[in-house]
Amino acid sequence: MKLDLSSLTNDPSPLVKRAEEVFRSGKVFSLRRDGNAFFARVEGKSKASYPVTIHIDGNGRMDSYSCDCEASRRYPGPCKHVVAALFAIKEKYAEPEGLDDDSGFYSDIDYSDLF
């Protein structure tokens, strides 16, 4: 599955940094996939866990999302739980980048003397 997280990985905002800490701390669990829909539980500060649902479109971008945390109800945009779940989805389900083009691991090999 193609997954485009370039807008997150290039974003130095505190939200993305906190979300990455949540992900790296192993607080995203019960991650499962049903087609292009992903479901997870993400632990918050108070040890409560929140159900997160994310839908990825055909271009590998987040199409829709939901989280039951207070921040999702109060503020626009995805909360840290949704972003942490995206990092987990990328780790578990995304295809390694560069597999279908010449910019990958073998791109610097000179094949001219093989033929």
Biopython code that builds the backbone (N, CA, C, O; Angstrom):
import numpy as np
from Bio.PDB.StructureBuilder import StructureBuilder

atoms = [
    (1, "MET", "N", (0.828, -1.175, 0.000)),
    (1, "MET", "CA", (0.000, 0.000, 0.000)),
    (1, "MET", "C", (0.877, 1.244, 0.000)),
    (1, "MET", "O", (1.829, 1.349, 0.774)),
    (2, "LYS", "N", (0.550, 2.167, -0.861)),
    (2, "LYS", "CA", (1.247, 3.446, -0.913)),
    (2, "LYS", "C", (0.704, 4.321, 0.215)),
    (2, "LYS", "O", (-0.507, 4.375, 0.429)),
    (3, "LEU", "N", (1.588, 5.001, 0.932)),
    (3, "LEU", "CA", (1.166, 5.899, 1.996)),
    (3, "LEU", "C", (2.026, 7.154, 1.945)),
    (3, "LEU", "O", (3.245, 7.087, 2.103)),
    (4, "ASP", "N", (1.390, 8.290, 1.726)),
    (4, "ASP", "CA", (2.108, 9.559, 1.599)),
    (4, "ASP", "C", (2.001, 10.339, 2.905)),
    (4, "ASP", "O", (0.964, 10.932, 3.204)),
    (5, "LEU", "N", (3.088, 10.331, 3.682)),
    (5, "LEU", "CA", (3.136, 11.103, 4.925)),
    (5, "LEU", "C", (4.104, 12.273, 4.810)),
    (5, "LEU", "O", (4.581, 12.782, 5.824)),
    (6, "SER", "N", (4.397, 12.703, 3.587)),
    (6, "SER", "CA", (5.383, 13.765, 3.404)),
    (6, "SER", "C", (4.996, 15.037, 4.141)),
    (6, "SER", "O", (5.870, 15.738, 4.650)),
    (7, "SER", "N", (3.708, 15.350, 4.210)),
    (7, "SER", "CA", (3.305, 16.568, 4.915)),
    (7, "SER", "C", (3.579, 16.457, 6.413)),
    (7, "SER", "O", (3.779, 17.474, 7.078)),
    (8, "LEU", "N", (3.591, 15.246, 6.948)),
    (8, "LEU", "CA", (3.892, 15.062, 8.369)),
    (8, "LEU", "C", (5.382, 15.036, 8.638)),
    (8, "LEU", "O", (5.864, 15.688, 9.564)),
    (9, "THR", "N", (6.105, 14.291, 7.836)),
    (9, "THR", "CA", (7.533, 14.143, 8.100)),
    (9, "THR", "C", (8.297, 15.437, 7.834)),
    (9, "THR", "O", (9.408, 15.612, 8.335)),
    (10, "ASN", "N", (7.716, 16.341, 7.053)),
    (10, "ASN", "CA", (8.348, 17.633, 6.794)),
    (10, "ASN", "C", (7.806, 18.733, 7.704)),
    (10, "ASN", "O", (8.161, 19.901, 7.546)),
    (11, "ASP", "N", (6.956, 18.368, 8.646)),
    (11, "ASP", "CA", (6.308, 19.334, 9.534)),
    (11, "ASP", "C", (6.960, 19.289, 10.911)),
    (11, "ASP", "O", (6.840, 18.289, 11.618)),
    (12, "PRO", "N", (7.643, 20.351, 11.296)),
    (12, "PRO", "CA", (8.310, 20.355, 12.605)),
    (12, "PRO", "C", (7.408, 20.808, 13.748)),
    (12, "PRO", "O", (7.905, 21.152, 14.821)),
    (13, "SER", "N", (6.101, 20.815, 13.542)),
    (13, "SER", "CA", (5.192, 21.339, 14.567)),
    (13, "SER", "C", (5.236, 20.492, 15.842)),
    (13, "SER", "O", (5.557, 19.305, 15.793)),
    (14, "PRO", "N", (4.912, 21.106, 16.977)),
    (14, "PRO", "CA", (4.871, 20.368, 18.248)),
    (14, "PRO", "C", (3.900, 19.185, 18.208)),
    (14, "PRO", "O", (4.156, 18.154, 18.831)),
    (15, "LEU", "N", (2.790, 19.325, 17.482)),
    (15, "LEU", "CA", (1.818, 18.229, 17.388)),
    (15, "LEU", "C", (2.452, 16.990, 16.776)),
    (15, "LEU", "O", (2.295, 15.888, 17.302)),
    (16, "VAL", "N", (3.169, 17.160, 15.665)),
    (16, "VAL", "CA", (3.800, 16.024, 14.992)),
    (16, "VAL", "C", (4.882, 15.417, 15.876)),
    (16, "VAL", "O", (5.023, 14.196, 15.940)),
    (17, "LYS", "N", (5.641, 16.264, 16.553)),
    (17, "LYS", "CA", (6.680, 15.754, 17.454)),
    (17, "LYS", "C", (6.075, 14.960, 18.609)),
    (17, "LYS", "O", (6.591, 13.902, 18.968)),
    (18, "ARG", "N", (4.987, 15.461, 19.195)),
    (18, "ARG", "CA", (4.317, 14.722, 20.284)),
    (18, "ARG", "C", (3.736, 13.412, 19.768)),
    (18, "ARG", "O", (3.815, 12.383, 20.438)),
    (19, "ALA", "N", (3.150, 13.458, 18.571)),
    (19, "ALA", "CA", (2.578, 12.244, 17.986)),
    (19, "ALA", "C", (3.647, 11.197, 17.731)),
    (19, "ALA", "O", (3.424, 10.008, 17.961)),
    (20, "GLU", "N", (4.804, 11.629, 17.258)),
    (20, "GLU", "CA", (5.894, 10.685, 17.015)),
    (20, "GLU", "C", (6.381, 10.074, 18.330)),
    (20, "GLU", "O", (6.723, 8.893, 18.376)),
    (21, "GLU", "N", (6.413, 10.870, 19.394)),
    (21, "GLU", "CA", (6.784, 10.350, 20.718)),
    (21, "GLU", "C", (5.773, 9.311, 21.197)),
    (21, "GLU", "O", (6.153, 8.285, 21.760)),
    (22, "VAL", "N", (4.492, 9.577, 20.974)),
    (22, "VAL", "CA", (3.439, 8.620, 21.340)),
    (22, "VAL", "C", (3.645, 7.314, 20.584)),
    (22, "VAL", "O", (3.580, 6.235, 21.173)),
    (23, "PHE", "N", (3.893, 7.409, 19.286)),
    (23, "PHE", "CA", (4.128, 6.226, 18.461)),
    (23, "PHE", "C", (5.369, 5.467, 18.929)),
    (23, "PHE", "O", (5.314, 4.254, 19.136)),
    (24, "ARG", "N", (6.480, 6.173, 19.094)),
    (24, "ARG", "CA", (7.743, 5.526, 19.481)),
    (24, "ARG", "C", (7.669, 4.918, 20.884)),
    (24, "ARG", "O", (8.421, 3.995, 21.196)),
    (25, "SER", "N", (6.776, 5.424, 21.724)),
    (25, "SER", "CA", (6.604, 4.890, 23.088)),
    (25, "SER", "C", (5.729, 3.641, 23.117)),
    (25, "SER", "O", (5.476, 3.081, 24.184)),
    (26, "GLY", "N", (5.269, 3.206, 21.950)),
    (26, "GLY", "CA", (4.453, 1.997, 21.879)),
    (26, "GLY", "C", (3.023, 2.183, 22.373)),
    (26, "GLY", "O", (2.398, 1.240, 22.858)),
    (27, "LYS", "N", (2.513, 3.401, 22.248)),
    (27, "LYS", "CA", (1.172, 3.676, 22.752)),
    (27, "LYS", "C", (0.078, 3.520, 21.697)),
    (27, "LYS", "O", (-1.091, 3.804, 21.957)),
    (28, "VAL", "N", (0.468, 3.066, 20.508)),
    (28, "VAL", "CA", (-0.515, 2.735, 19.469)),
    (28, "VAL", "C", (-0.634, 1.219, 19.464)),
    (28, "VAL", "O", (0.354, 0.519, 19.243)),
    (29, "PHE", "N", (-1.822, 0.711, 19.704)),
    (29, "PHE", "CA", (-1.993, -0.742, 19.761)),
    (29, "PHE", "C", (-3.307, -1.153, 19.107)),
    (29, "PHE", "O", (-4.134, -0.313, 18.752)),
    (30, "SER", "N", (-3.477, -2.436, 18.961)),
    (30, "SER", "CA", (-4.671, -3.018, 18.315)),
    (30, "SER", "C", (-4.888, -2.469, 16.911)),
    (30, "SER", "O", (-6.028, -2.288, 16.483)),
    (31, "LEU", "N", (-3.803, -2.204, 16.196)),
    (31, "LEU", "CA", (-3.909, -1.678, 14.841)),
    (31, "LEU", "C", (-4.351, -2.790, 13.903)),
    (31, "LEU", "O", (-3.766, -3.872, 13.869)),
    (32, "ARG", "N", (-5.404, -2.491, 13.140)),
    (32, "ARG", "CA", (-5.869, -3.452, 12.145)),
    (32, "ARG", "C", (-6.344, -2.696, 10.906)),
    (32, "ARG", "O", (-6.648, -1.504, 10.942)),
    (33, "ARG", "N", (-6.392, -3.452, 9.812)),
    (33, "ARG", "CA", (-6.747, -2.874, 8.523)),
    (33, "ARG", "C", (-7.935, -3.605, 7.930)),
    (33, "ARG", "O", (-8.051, -4.825, 8.049)),
    (34, "ASP", "N", (-8.828, -2.841, 7.283)),
    (34, "ASP", "CA", (-9.926, -3.398, 6.517)),
    (34, "ASP", "C", (-9.988, -2.590, 5.218)),
    (34, "ASP", "O", (-10.632, -1.543, 5.156)),
    (35, "GLY", "N", (-9.305, -3.094, 4.181)),
    (35, "GLY", "CA", (-9.198, -2.348, 2.926)),
    (35, "GLY", "C", (-8.358, -1.102, 3.142)),
    (35, "GLY", "O", (-7.204, -1.190, 3.561)),
    (36, "ASN", "N", (-8.936, 0.060, 2.855)),
    (36, "ASN", "CA", (-8.231, 1.324, 3.072)),
    (36, "ASN", "C", (-8.646, 2.004, 4.370)),
    (36, "ASN", "O", (-8.361, 3.183, 4.579)),
    (37, "ALA", "N", (-9.317, 1.262, 5.238)),
    (37, "ALA", "CA", (-9.696, 1.779, 6.556)),
    (37, "ALA", "C", (-8.798, 1.129, 7.612)),
    (37, "ALA", "O", (-8.518, -0.069, 7.555)),
    (38, "PHE", "N", (-8.360, 1.931, 8.563)),
    (38, "PHE", "CA", (-7.474, 1.468, 9.628)),
    (38, "PHE", "C", (-8.091, 1.820, 10.973)),
    (38, "PHE", "O", (-8.681, 2.887, 11.143)),
    (39, "PHE", "N", (-7.947, 0.919, 11.907)),
    (39, "PHE", "CA", (-8.517, 1.088, 13.242)),
    (39, "PHE", "C", (-7.426, 0.818, 14.267)),
    (39, "PHE", "O", (-6.663, -0.140, 14.141)),
    (40, "ALA", "N", (-7.361, 1.669, 15.278)),
    (40, "ALA", "CA", (-6.351, 1.497, 16.326)),
    (40, "ALA", "C", (-6.885, 2.066, 17.623)),
    (40, "ALA", "O", (-7.896, 2.768, 17.651)),
    (41, "ARG", "N", (-6.185, 1.748, 18.688)),
    (41, "ARG", "CA", (-6.408, 2.403, 19.976)),
    (41, "ARG", "C", (-5.085, 3.080, 20.318)),
    (41, "ARG", "O", (-4.011, 2.508, 20.134)),
    (42, "VAL", "N", (-5.187, 4.310, 20.820)),
    (42, "VAL", "CA", (-3.991, 5.078, 21.139)),
    (42, "VAL", "C", (-4.121, 5.590, 22.568)),
    (42, "VAL", "O", (-5.109, 6.225, 22.937)),
    (43, "GLU", "N", (-3.103, 5.296, 23.352)),
    (43, "GLU", "CA", (-3.111, 5.702, 24.755)),
    (43, "GLU", "C", (-2.788, 7.187, 24.878)),
    (43, "GLU", "O", (-1.883, 7.701, 24.220)),
    (44, "GLY", "N", (-3.545, 7.856, 25.731)),
    (44, "GLY", "CA", (-3.324, 9.280, 25.978)),
    (44, "GLY", "C", (-2.555, 9.507, 27.263)),
    (44, "GLY", "O", (-2.084, 8.559, 27.891)),
    (45, "LYS", "N", (-2.429, 10.766, 27.650)),
    (45, "LYS", "CA", (-1.699, 11.143, 28.860)),
    (45, "LYS", "C", (-2.259, 10.497, 30.117)),
    (45, "LYS", "O", (-1.506, 10.053, 30.984)),
    (46, "SER", "N", (-3.571, 10.445, 30.211)),
    (46, "SER", "CA", (-4.218, 9.952, 31.427)),
    (46, "SER", "C", (-4.349, 8.434, 31.458)),
    (46, "SER", "O", (-5.109, 7.889, 32.258)),
    (47, "LYS", "N", (-3.619, 7.762, 30.598)),
    (47, "LYS", "CA", (-3.656, 6.299, 30.462)),
    (47, "LYS", "C", (-4.965, 5.801, 29.848)),
    (47, "LYS", "O", (-5.141, 4.599, 29.648)),
    (48, "ALA", "N", (-5.867, 6.710, 29.553)),
    (48, "ALA", "CA", (-7.070, 6.313, 28.820)),
    (48, "ALA", "C", (-6.659, 6.057, 27.378)),
    (48, "ALA", "O", (-5.706, 6.663, 26.888)),
    (49, "SER", "N", (-7.371, 5.164, 26.695)),
    (49, "SER", "CA", (-7.067, 4.935, 25.284)),
    (49, "SER", "C", (-8.244, 5.399, 24.442)),
    (49, "SER", "O", (-9.401, 5.334, 24.859)),
    (50, "TYR", "N", (-7.917, 5.865, 23.258)),
    (50, "TYR", "CA", (-8.914, 6.428, 22.365)),
    (50, "TYR", "C", (-8.994, 5.619, 21.079)),
    (50, "TYR", "O", (-7.964, 5.265, 20.506)),
    (51, "PRO", "N", (-10.211, 5.320, 20.619)),
    (51, "PRO", "CA", (-10.334, 4.640, 19.331)),
    (51, "PRO", "C", (-10.082, 5.635, 18.196)),
    (51, "PRO", "O", (-10.626, 6.739, 18.185)),
    (52, "VAL", "N", (-9.255, 5.221, 17.252)),
    (52, "VAL", "CA", (-8.912, 6.053, 16.102)),
    (52, "VAL", "C", (-9.276, 5.291, 14.836)),
    (52, "VAL", "O", (-8.975, 4.105, 14.706)),
    (53, "THR", "N", (-9.920, 5.977, 13.914)),
    (53, "THR", "CA", (-10.247, 5.419, 12.605)),
    (53, "THR", "C", (-9.673, 6.345, 11.548)),
    (53, "THR", "O", (-9.830, 7.563, 11.622)),
    (54, "ILE", "N", (-9.006, 5.755, 10.562)),
    (54, "ILE", "CA", (-8.395, 6.534, 9.479)),
    (54, "ILE", "C", (-8.702, 5.845, 8.153)),
    (54, "ILE", "O", (-8.575, 4.626, 8.031)),
    (55, "HIS", "N", (-9.105, 6.635, 7.166)),
    (55, "HIS", "CA", (-9.318, 6.134, 5.800)),
    (55, "HIS", "C", (-8.268, 6.766, 4.903)),
    (55, "HIS", "O", (-8.055, 7.978, 4.937)),
    (56, "ILE", "N", (-7.610, 5.929, 4.094)),
    (56, "ILE", "CA", (-6.570, 6.383, 3.166)),
    (56, "ILE", "C", (-7.130, 6.312, 1.750)),
    (56, "ILE", "O", (-7.720, 5.302, 1.366)),
    (57, "ASP", "N", (-6.946, 7.385, 0.965)),
    (57, "ASP", "CA", (-7.462, 7.376, -0.405)),
    (57, "ASP", "C", (-6.516, 6.630, -1.348)),
    (57, "ASP", "O", (-5.469, 6.145, -0.920)),
    (58, "GLY", "N", (-6.876, 6.540, -2.609)),
    (58, "GLY", "CA", (-6.091, 5.810, -3.602)),
    (58, "GLY", "C", (-4.716, 6.402, -3.873)),
    (58, "GLY", "O", (-3.858, 5.734, -4.452)),
    (59, "ASN", "N", (-4.496, 7.648, -3.463)),
    (59, "ASN", "CA", (-3.192, 8.298, -3.643)),
    (59, "ASN", "C", (-2.315, 8.167, -2.409)),
    (59, "ASN", "O", (-1.225, 8.737, -2.360)),
    (60, "GLY", "N", (-2.778, 7.422, -1.410)),
    (60, "GLY", "CA", (-1.980, 7.218, -0.208)),
    (60, "GLY", "C", (-2.086, 8.344, 0.806)),
    (60, "GLY", "O", (-1.270, 8.437, 1.723)),
    (61, "ARG", "N", (-3.083, 9.194, 0.646)),
    (61, "ARG", "CA", (-3.264, 10.307, 1.587)),
    (61, "ARG", "C", (-4.467, 10.056, 2.490)),
    (61, "ARG", "O", (-5.403, 9.344, 2.124)),
    (62, "MET", "N", (-4.421, 10.647, 3.661)),
    (62, "MET", "CA", (-5.521, 10.490, 4.603)),
    (62, "MET", "C", (-6.759, 11.175, 4.045)),
    (62, "MET", "O", (-6.743, 12.372, 3.756)),
    (63, "ASP", "N", (-7.825, 10.409, 3.896)),
    (63, "ASP", "CA", (-9.077, 10.898, 3.331)),
    (63, "ASP", "C", (-10.002, 11.400, 4.443)),
    (63, "ASP", "O", (-10.626, 12.453, 4.315)),
    (64, "SER", "N", (-10.081, 10.632, 5.532)),
    (64, "SER", "CA", (-10.896, 11.026, 6.677)),
    (64, "SER", "C", (-10.340, 10.349, 7.920)),
    (64, "SER", "O", (-9.559, 9.402, 7.830)),
    (65, "TYR", "N", (-10.750, 10.841, 9.071)),
    (65, "TYR", "CA", (-10.246, 10.303, 10.330)),
    (65, "TYR", "C", (-11.218, 10.642, 11.451)),
    (65, "TYR", "O", (-12.062, 11.529, 11.323)),
    (66, "SER", "N", (-11.077, 9.917, 12.542)),
    (66, "SER", "CA", (-11.839, 10.247, 13.742)),
    (66, "SER", "C", (-11.078, 9.768, 14.970)),
    (66, "SER", "O", (-10.339, 8.785, 14.918)),
    (67, "CYS", "N", (-11.270, 10.475, 16.064)),
    (67, "CYS", "CA", (-10.705, 10.115, 17.365)),
    (67, "CYS", "C", (-11.681, 10.635, 18.406)),
    (67, "CYS", "O", (-12.305, 11.676, 18.204)),
    (68, "ASP", "N", (-11.818, 9.933, 19.502)),
    (68, "ASP", "CA", (-12.766, 10.326, 20.550)),
    (68, "ASP", "C", (-12.170, 11.232, 21.617)),
    (68, "ASP", "O", (-12.828, 11.498, 22.623)),
    (69, "CYS", "N", (-10.953, 11.712, 21.432)),
    (69, "CYS", "CA", (-10.329, 12.543, 22.467)),
    (69, "CYS", "C", (-10.932, 13.954, 22.486)),
    (69, "CYS", "O", (-11.589, 14.383, 21.538)),
    (70, "GLU", "N", (-10.690, 14.644, 23.573)),
    (70, "GLU", "CA", (-11.187, 16.015, 23.748)),
    (70, "GLU", "C", (-10.616, 16.971, 22.697)),
    (70, "GLU", "O", (-11.332, 17.839, 22.197)),
    (71, "ALA", "N", (-9.334, 16.820, 22.359)),
    (71, "ALA", "CA", (-8.714, 17.708, 21.370)),
    (71, "ALA", "C", (-9.395, 17.600, 20.011)),
    (71, "ALA", "O", (-9.527, 18.598, 19.302)),
    (72, "SER", "N", (-9.828, 16.400, 19.645)),
    (72, "SER", "CA", (-10.518, 16.228, 18.355)),
    (72, "SER", "C", (-11.858, 16.949, 18.338)),
    (72, "SER", "O", (-12.303, 17.426, 17.294)),
    (73, "ARG", "N", (-12.483, 17.025, 19.476)),
    (73, "ARG", "CA", (-13.774, 17.726, 19.555)),
    (73, "ARG", "C", (-13.593, 19.249, 19.587)),
    (73, "ARG", "O", (-14.463, 19.990, 19.128)),
    (74, "ARG", "N", (-12.482, 19.701, 20.120)),
    (74, "ARG", "CA", (-12.301, 21.142, 20.336)),
    (74, "ARG", "C", (-11.560, 21.859, 19.220)),
    (74, "ARG", "O", (-11.820, 23.037, 18.974)),
    (75, "TYR", "N", (-10.635, 21.176, 18.534)),
    (75, "TYR", "CA", (-9.759, 21.849, 17.581)),
    (75, "TYR", "C", (-9.892, 21.254, 16.184)),
    (75, "TYR", "O", (-10.196, 20.070, 16.035)),
    (76, "PRO", "N", (-9.663, 22.079, 15.159)),
    (76, "PRO", "CA", (-9.698, 21.541, 13.785)),
    (76, "PRO", "C", (-8.432, 20.738, 13.492)),
    (76, "PRO", "O", (-7.400, 20.931, 14.134)),
    (77, "GLY", "N", (-8.521, 19.858, 12.539)),
    (77, "GLY", "CA", (-7.365, 19.061, 12.124)),
    (77, "GLY", "C", (-7.185, 17.831, 12.987)),
    (77, "GLY", "O", (-7.843, 17.677, 14.017)),
    (78, "PRO", "N", (-6.285, 16.951, 12.559)),
    (78, "PRO", "CA", (-6.067, 15.700, 13.295)),
    (78, "PRO", "C", (-5.362, 15.960, 14.624)),
    (78, "PRO", "O", (-4.538, 16.868, 14.733)),
    (79, "CYS", "N", (-5.689, 15.163, 15.617)),
    (79, "CYS", "CA", (-5.044, 15.236, 16.926)),
    (79, "CYS", "C", (-3.778, 14.362, 16.911)),
    (79, "CYS", "O", (-3.495, 13.676, 15.929)),
    (80, "LYS", "N", (-3.029, 14.404, 18.014)),
    (80, "LYS", "CA", (-1.785, 13.628, 18.084)),
    (80, "LYS", "C", (-2.055, 12.129, 18.019)),
    (80, "LYS", "O", (-1.193, 11.375, 17.569)),
    (81, "HIS", "N", (-3.233, 11.678, 18.457)),
    (81, "HIS", "CA", (-3.557, 10.246, 18.419)),
    (81, "HIS", "C", (-3.705, 9.770, 16.977)),
    (81, "HIS", "O", (-3.238, 8.687, 16.625)),
    (82, "VAL", "N", (-4.353, 10.576, 16.150)),
    (82, "VAL", "CA", (-4.517, 10.248, 14.730)),
    (82, "VAL", "C", (-3.152, 10.233, 14.041)),
    (82, "VAL", "O", (-2.854, 9.315, 13.276)),
    (83, "VAL", "N", (-2.328, 11.235, 14.306)),
    (83, "VAL", "CA", (-1.018, 11.309, 13.670)),
    (83, "VAL", "C", (-0.129, 10.147, 14.137)),
    (83, "VAL", "O", (0.609, 9.572, 13.337)),
    (84, "ALA", "N", (-0.199, 9.805, 15.420)),
    (84, "ALA", "CA", (0.571, 8.653, 15.926)),
    (84, "ALA", "C", (0.124, 7.371, 15.234)),
    (84, "ALA", "O", (0.951, 6.522, 14.901)),
    (85, "ALA", "N", (-1.175, 7.229, 15.018)),
    (85, "ALA", "CA", (-1.688, 6.052, 14.307)),
    (85, "ALA", "C", (-1.181, 6.032, 12.868)),
    (85, "ALA", "O", (-0.904, 4.958, 12.333)),
    (86, "LEU", "N", (-1.055, 7.190, 12.232)),
    (86, "LEU", "CA", (-0.506, 7.243, 10.874)),
    (86, "LEU", "C", (0.930, 6.731, 10.834)),
    (86, "LEU", "O", (1.309, 6.009, 9.911)),
    (87, "PHE", "N", (1.727, 7.103, 11.831)),
    (87, "PHE", "CA", (3.098, 6.588, 11.887)),
    (87, "PHE", "C", (3.090, 5.061, 12.018)),
    (87, "PHE", "O", (3.899, 4.376, 11.393)),
    (88, "ALA", "N", (2.178, 4.537, 12.829)),
    (88, "ALA", "CA", (2.076, 3.075, 13.009)),
    (88, "ALA", "C", (1.617, 2.398, 11.722)),
    (88, "ALA", "O", (2.115, 1.327, 11.376)),
    (89, "ILE", "N", (0.680, 3.009, 11.016)),
    (89, "ILE", "CA", (0.206, 2.457, 9.742)),
    (89, "ILE", "C", (1.355, 2.408, 8.746)),
    (89, "ILE", "O", (1.536, 1.415, 8.041)),
    (90, "LYS", "N", (2.124, 3.481, 8.693)),
    (90, "LYS", "CA", (3.258, 3.502, 7.760)),
    (90, "LYS", "C", (4.239, 2.387, 8.090)),
    (90, "LYS", "O", (4.716, 1.696, 7.191)),
    (91, "GLU", "N", (4.542, 2.207, 9.362)),
    (91, "GLU", "CA", (5.505, 1.178, 9.748)),
    (91, "GLU", "C", (5.002, -0.230, 9.418)),
    (91, "GLU", "O", (5.775, -1.078, 8.972)),
    (92, "LYS", "N", (3.727, -0.473, 9.635)),
    (92, "LYS", "CA", (3.210, -1.832, 9.481)),
    (92, "LYS", "C", (2.735, -2.166, 8.066)),
    (92, "LYS", "O", (2.886, -3.303, 7.619)),
    (93, "TYR", "N", (2.165, -1.196, 7.360)),
    (93, "TYR", "CA", (1.486, -1.512, 6.109)),
    (93, "TYR", "C", (2.059, -0.880, 4.843)),
    (93, "TYR", "O", (1.799, -1.376, 3.747)),
    (94, "ALA", "N", (2.819, 0.186, 4.961)),
    (94, "ALA", "CA", (3.263, 0.892, 3.752)),
    (94, "ALA", "C", (4.366, 0.122, 3.047)),
    (94, "ALA", "O", (5.195, -0.535, 3.677)),
    (95, "GLU", "N", (4.356, 0.218, 1.723)),
    (95, "GLU", "CA", (5.420, -0.372, 0.920)),
    (95, "GLU", "C", (6.672, 0.471, 1.104)),
    (95, "GLU", "O", (6.579, 1.692, 1.230)),
    (96, "PRO", "N", (7.834, -0.153, 1.121)),
    (96, "PRO", "CA", (9.063, 0.634, 1.206)),
    (96, "PRO", "C", (9.159, 1.578, 0.018)),
    (96, "PRO", "O", (8.831, 1.206, -1.109)),
    (97, "GLU", "N", (9.608, 2.792, 0.272)),
    (97, "GLU", "CA", (9.708, 3.782, -0.797)),
    (97, "GLU", "C", (10.805, 3.405, -1.779)),
    (97, "GLU", "O", (11.834, 2.847, -1.398)),
    (98, "GLY", "N", (10.569, 3.720, -3.062)),
    (98, "GLY", "CA", (11.587, 3.519, -4.075)),
    (98, "GLY", "C", (11.637, 2.129, -4.680)),
    (98, "GLY", "O", (12.551, 1.836, -5.450)),
    (99, "LEU", "N", (10.686, 1.263, -4.360)),
    (99, "LEU", "CA", (10.735, -0.083, -4.923)),
    (99, "LEU", "C", (10.368, -0.135, -6.393)),
    (99, "LEU", "O", (10.894, -0.974, -7.124)),
    (100, "ASP", "N", (9.471, 0.748, -6.850)),
    (100, "ASP", "CA", (9.052, 0.644, -8.223)),
    (100, "ASP", "C", (9.736, 1.629, -9.160)),
    (100, "ASP", "O", (9.298, 1.777, -10.301)),
    (101, "ASP", "N", (10.773, 2.295, -8.732)),
    (101, "ASP", "CA", (11.459, 3.182, -9.647)),
    (101, "ASP", "C", (12.968, 2.991, -9.531)),
    (101, "ASP", "O", (13.439, 2.168, -8.746)),
    (102, "ASP", "N", (13.712, 3.745, -10.308)),
    (102, "ASP", "CA", (15.163, 3.588, -10.338)),
    (102, "ASP", "C", (15.885, 4.394, -9.258)),
    (102, "ASP", "O", (17.115, 4.447, -9.255)),
    (103, "SER", "N", (15.155, 5.012, -8.356)),
    (103, "SER", "CA", (15.804, 5.831, -7.331)),
    (103, "SER", "C", (16.076, 5.054, -6.053)),
    (103, "SER", "O", (16.472, 5.640, -5.045)),
    (104, "GLY", "N", (15.872, 3.764, -6.081)),
    (104, "GLY", "CA", (16.024, 2.949, -4.886)),
    (104, "GLY", "C", (17.431, 2.464, -4.644)),
    (104, "GLY", "O", (18.392, 3.093, -5.088)),
    (105, "PHE", "N", (17.565, 1.361, -3.951)),
    (105, "PHE", "CA", (18.821, 0.815, -3.461)),
    (105, "PHE", "C", (19.837, 0.548, -4.568)),
    (105, "PHE", "O", (21.028, 0.797, -4.380)),
    (106, "TYR", "N", (19.385, 0.045, -5.721)),
    (106, "TYR", "CA", (20.306, -0.344, -6.792)),
    (106, "TYR", "C", (20.499, 0.744, -7.850)),
    (106, "TYR", "O", (21.059, 0.456, -8.908)),
    (107, "SER", "N", (20.073, 1.946, -7.615)),
    (107, "SER", "CA", (20.092, 2.981, -8.647)),
    (107, "SER", "C", (21.494, 3.400, -9.069)),
    (107, "SER", "O", (21.672, 3.887, -10.185)),
    (108, "ASP", "N", (22.485, 3.225, -8.215)),
    (108, "ASP", "CA", (23.842, 3.686, -8.560)),
    (108, "ASP", "C", (24.720, 2.597, -9.174)),
    (108, "ASP", "O", (25.916, 2.819, -9.367)),
    (109, "ILE", "N", (24.169, 1.446, -9.481)),
    (109, "ILE", "CA", (24.951, 0.366, -10.087)),
    (109, "ILE", "C", (25.051, 0.586, -11.591)),
    (109, "ILE", "O", (24.059, 0.902, -12.248)),
    (110, "ASP", "N", (26.237, 0.421, -12.122)),
    (110, "ASP", "CA", (26.455, 0.542, -13.555)),
    (110, "ASP", "C", (26.249, -0.848, -14.173)),
    (110, "ASP", "O", (27.045, -1.759, -13.947)),
    (111, "TYR", "N", (25.177, -0.996, -14.949)),
    (111, "TYR", "CA", (24.853, -2.288, -15.553)),
    (111, "TYR", "C", (25.497, -2.459, -16.933)),
    (111, "TYR", "O", (25.336, -3.517, -17.541)),
    (112, "SER", "N", (26.209, -1.469, -17.444)),
    (112, "SER", "CA", (26.706, -1.500, -18.816)),
    (112, "SER", "C", (27.652, -2.674, -19.091)),
    (112, "SER", "O", (27.629, -3.213, -20.197)),
    (113, "ASP", "N", (28.473, -3.084, -18.140)),
    (113, "ASP", "CA", (29.406, -4.183, -18.414)),
    (113, "ASP", "C", (28.783, -5.557, -18.197)),
    (113, "ASP", "O", (29.481, -6.564, -18.320)),
    (114, "LEU", "N", (27.507, -5.631, -17.881)),
    (114, "LEU", "CA", (26.844, -6.927, -17.717)),
    (114, "LEU", "C", (26.313, -7.456, -19.033)),
    (114, "LEU", "O", (25.980, -8.638, -19.119)),
    (115, "PHE", "N", (26.223, -6.637, -20.051)),
    (115, "PHE", "CA", (25.615, -7.064, -21.326)),
    (115, "PHE", "C", (26.609, -7.138, -22.423)),
    (115, "PHE", "O", (26.258, -7.480, -23.552)),
]
sb = StructureBuilder()
sb.init_structure("model")
sb.init_model(0)
sb.init_chain("A")
sb.init_seg("    ")
for serial, (resi, resn, name, xyz) in enumerate(atoms, 1):
    if name == "N":
        sb.init_residue(resn, " ", resi, " ")
    sb.init_atom(name, np.array(xyz, "f"), 0.0, 1.0, " ", f" {name:<3s}", serial, name[0])
structure = sb.get_structure()
